[in-house]
Amino acid sequence: AAERKARLEEEQREREQEEAAKKEGGEEDESGTTEELLTKARARREAELAEAERKRKQLEDEKQAEEQRRLEAQMVREQAAAASQEAEKEKRRLEREQRAEEARRREEAERVAEEEKARREAEWKEKQDRLRADHKEERKQKEDEERRKKEEEQRAEEQWKQKLELQKQDRLLQLERERKAKEEEELAEKQQKEAELRAAAAGGTPRPLPIEMGPRTYTYAELKTPSKIGPAHINVAKREEYLSDEEFLAVFKMTKAEFAKLPEFKKTTKKKELKLY
């Protein structure tokens, strides 16, 4: 704008100078010849036309320059606007990418959290299953151990019962053999006594009869009565020794040999229970 104003002022000065020159030329023409006046008029006319043409070209050049500057300014504005739009597009693209990246990160974090949660749940479930399996196995082992112990106890009890039964049978057989031997001995003794009596009756010297000994065994009913009523001449501290082997086994549920192996306090307790103390 400043350059345009300066050019307009310069053109105004030039026009004023031309008008002054024309006035001077007009005064000279009045004093000169007609031919010279015509020549000068043509020259001035040509000069004016040339000047007008020059000014016209100058104005066209200025217009073209102005239009060029306007176009350049418009181009610059358009480029600036395009650049601004491109920058805005780039900014929006970056924002979209940033939002997409944030969304992707959130999804990734959620996925990782879900996987971690699923992993922990799986571990907890596996641990619970393992604990239940261990507990079940331990309970099964305990049941097997109890069943085994019970079976062993049953076998031991059966073996003990079988042993007692065998001992009882052996004892009964032994007692039966002793009874038979005793009967044979008594029979032989009776026969001997009869033979001696017959010999004495036939005229020989009579021999005194042997003093009969009292019974060496008593029944459980006799031994558990008070000492003043029960059998006389027995050791009341050891009443169990006067029981027969069969009755001792029936009353004490063990043999005399097994009872003798017991500690003294157990013997006393057992005799108190059976009222033989």
C-alpha positions in Angstrom: 0.0 0.0 0.0 2.8 2.4 0.8 4.6 1.7 -2.5 1.3 2.2 -4.4 0.8 5.6 -2.7 4.4 6.6 -3.6 3.9 5.7 -7.2 0.7 7.7 -7.4 2.4 10.7 -6.0 5.3 10.3 -8.5 2.7 10.2 -11.4 1.0 13.3 -10.1 4.3 15.2 -10.1 5.1 14.0 -13.6 1.7 15.2 -14.9 2.3 18.6 -13.3 5.7 18.8 -15.0 4.2 17.9 -18.4 1.5 20.5 -18.1 4.1 23.1 -17.2 6.2 22.0 -20.2 3.1 22.3 -22.5 2.5 25.8 -21.4 6.0 26.8 -22.1 5.8 25.1 -25.5 2.6 26.9 -26.3 4.2 30.3 -25.7 7.1 29.4 -28.0 4.7 28.3 -30.7 3.1 31.7 -30.9 6.4 33.2 -31.7 7.6 30.5 -34.2 6.4 29.6 -37.7 3.4 27.5 -38.5 5.5 24.6 -39.8 7.5 24.5 -36.7 4.3 24.7 -34.7 2.9 21.7 -36.6 6.1 19.8 -36.2 6.3 20.6 -32.5 2.6 19.7 -32.1 3.1 16.4 -33.8 6.2 15.8 -31.7 4.3 16.7 -28.5 1.5 14.5 -29.6 3.7 11.6 -30.2 5.5 12.3 -27.0 2.2 12.5 -25.2 1.0 9.2 -26.8 4.3 7.6 -26.0 4.0 8.9 -22.4 0.4 7.7 -22.2 1.4 4.3 -23.6 4.3 4.2 -21.1 2.0 5.0 -18.3 -0.6 2.6 -19.6 2.0 -0.2 -19.6 3.2 0.9 -16.3 -0.3 0.8 -14.9 -0.8 -2.6 -16.5 2.5 -3.8 -15.0 1.5 -2.4 -11.7 -1.9 -4.1 -12.0 -0.2 -7.4 -13.0 2.3 -7.0 -10.1 -0.6 -6.2 -7.8 -2.6 -9.1 -9.1 0.5 -11.3 -8.8 1.0 -10.1 -5.2 -2.7 -10.7 -4.5 -2.5 -14.2 -6.0 0.7 -14.9 -4.1 -1.0 -13.6 -0.9 -4.0 -15.7 -1.7 -1.8 -18.7 -2.4 0.0 -18.0 0.9 -3.3 -17.8 2.7 -4.5 -20.9 1.0 -1.3 -22.7 1.7 -1.5 -21.5 5.3 -5.2 -22.6 5.5 -4.2 -25.9 3.9 -1.3 -26.3 6.3 -3.6 -25.4 9.1 -6.2 -27.9 7.9 -3.5 -30.5 7.4 -2.1 -29.8 10.9 -5.7 -30.0 12.3 -6.1 -33.3 10.4 -2.8 -34.5 11.7 -3.8 -33.4 15.2 -7.1 -35.3 14.9 -5.4 -38.3 13.5 -2.9 -38.3 16.3 -5.7 -37.9 18.8 -7.6 -40.8 17.2 -4.4 -42.9 17.3 -3.8 -41.9 20.9 -7.3 -42.8 21.9 -7.0 -46.0 19.9 -3.7 -46.7 21.7 -5.2 -45.9 25.1 -8.2 -48.1 24.3 -5.9 -50.9 23.2 -3.8 -50.5 26.3 -7.0 -50.6 28.5 -8.1 -53.7 26.6 -4.7 -55.3 27.0 -4.7 -54.4 30.7 -8.2 -55.8 31.1 -7.2 -58.9 29.2 -4.1 -59.3 31.4 -6.2 -58.7 34.5 -8.7 -61.3 33.3 -6.0 -63.8 32.6 -4.4 -63.2 35.9 -7.8 -63.6 37.6 -8.4 -66.8 35.7 -5.0 -68.0 36.5 -5.4 -67.3 40.2 -8.9 -68.9 40.2 -7.4 -72.0 38.4 -4.5 -72.2 40.9 -7.0 -71.8 43.8 -9.2 -74.5 42.4 -6.3 -76.7 41.7 -5.1 -76.2 45.3 -8.6 -76.9 46.7 -8.8 -80.0 44.5 -5.3 -81.1 45.7 -6.3 -80.5 49.3 -9.5 -82.4 48.9 -7.6 -85.2 47.1 -5.0 -85.2 49.9 -7.7 -85.1 52.6 -9.5 -87.9 50.8 -6.3 -89.9 50.4 -5.4 -89.2 54.1 -8.9 -90.3 55.2 -8.7 -93.4 53.0 -5.3 -94.2 54.4 -6.6 -93.6 57.9 -9.6 -95.8 57.2 -7.3 -98.5 55.7 -5.0 -98.2 58.7 -8.0 -98.5 61.1 -9.4 -101.4 59.1 -6.0 -103.0 59.1 -5.6 -102.5 62.9 -9.1 -103.8 63.4 -8.4 -106.8 61.2 -5.1 -107.4 63.1 -6.9 -107.1 66.4 -9.5 -109.5 65.2 -6.8 -111.9 64.0 -4.9 -111.5 67.2 -8.1 -112.0 69.2 -9.0 -115.0 67.1 -5.4 -116.3 67.5 -5.6 -115.7 71.2 -9.0 -117.5 71.4 -7.6 -120.3 69.3 -4.6 -120.4 71.6 -6.8 -120.5 74.7 -9.0 -123.1 73.1 -5.9 -125.2 72.3 -4.6 -124.7 75.8 -7.9 -125.6 77.2 -8.1 -128.7 75.1 -4.5 -129.6 76.0 -5.3 -129.0 79.7 -8.5 -131.0 79.5 -6.6 -133.8 77.8 -3.9 -133.6 80.5 -6.5 -133.6 83.2 -8.3 -136.5 81.6 -5.0 -138.3 81.5 -4.3 -137.4 85.1 -7.8 -138.4 86.1 -7.4 -141.8 84.4 -3.9 -142.2 86.0 -5.4 -141.3 89.4 -8.3 -143.7 88.9 -5.9 -146.5 87.9 -3.7 -145.6 90.9 -6.7 -145.6 93.3 -7.9 -148.9 91.7 -4.5 -150.4 92.2 -4.3 -149.1 95.8 -7.8 -150.4 96.5 -6.9 -153.8 95.1 -3.7 -153.8 97.2 -5.8 -152.9 100.3 -8.2 -155.6 99.6 -5.4 -158.1 99.1 -3.9 -157.0 102.5 -7.3 -157.3 104.2 -7.7 -160.8 102.7 -4.2 -161.7 103.9 -4.9 -160.4 107.4 -8.2 -162.2 107.5 -6.4 -165.4 106.5 -4.2 -165.2 109.7 -1.5 -162.7 109.0 -0.7 -159.6 111.1 -3.1 -156.8 110.5 -1.5 -153.6 109.1 -2.8 -150.1 110.1 -4.7 -148.3 107.4 -3.1 -145.2 106.0 -4.4 -141.9 107.2 -6.6 -140.4 104.5 -5.6 -136.9 103.4 -8.3 -134.2 103.0 -9.1 -132.9 99.5 -6.5 -130.7 97.9 -9.0 -128.7 95.7 -12.2 -126.9 96.4 -15.0 -125.3 94.4 -15.2 -121.6 93.6 -18.4 -121.4 95.7 -16.6 -122.9 98.7 -13.5 -120.7 98.4 -15.3 -117.3 98.0 -17.3 -117.8 101.2 -15.9 -116.1 104.4 -13.0 -117.9 106.0 -15.0 -118.8 109.1 -17.5 -120.7 107.0 -15.4 -121.9 104.2 -13.0 -124.9 104.2 -10.6 -125.1 107.1 -6.8 -125.4 107.0 -6.4 -123.3 103.8 -4.2 -120.2 103.1 -6.9 -117.5 102.7 -4.3 -115.2 101.0 -4.0 -117.7 98.2 -7.5 -119.1 97.7 -7.1 -119.3 94.0 -4.5 -122.0 94.3 -7.2 -124.4 95.7 -9.2 -124.2 92.5 -9.0 -127.0 90.0 -7.3 -126.2 86.7 -10.6 -126.4 84.8 -12.5 -124.2 87.2 -9.6 -121.7 87.5 -9.7 -121.3 83.7 -13.5 -120.9 83.7 -13.4 -118.3 86.5 -10.2 -116.3 85.7 -10.4 -116.7 81.9 -6.7 -117.8 81.9 -4.6 -120.6 83.2 -2.7 -120.6 86.5 0.6 -120.2 84.7 -0.7 -117.1 82.9 -2.1 -115.7 86.2 1.3 -116.2 87.9 3.0 -114.0 85.3 0.7 -111.0 86.1 2.0 -108.2 88.3 1.0 -108.4 91.9 -1.5 -105.4 91.8 -3.3 -107.0 88.8 -3.6 -110.3 90.7 -5.0 -108.4 93.7 -7.5 -106.5 91.6 -8.6 -109.7 89.8 -9.1 -111.6 93.1 -11.1 -108.7 94.6 -13.4 -108.7 91.5 -13.9 -112.5 92.0 -14.2 -112.2 95.9 -11.2 -114.4 96.5 -9.2 -111.7 98.3 
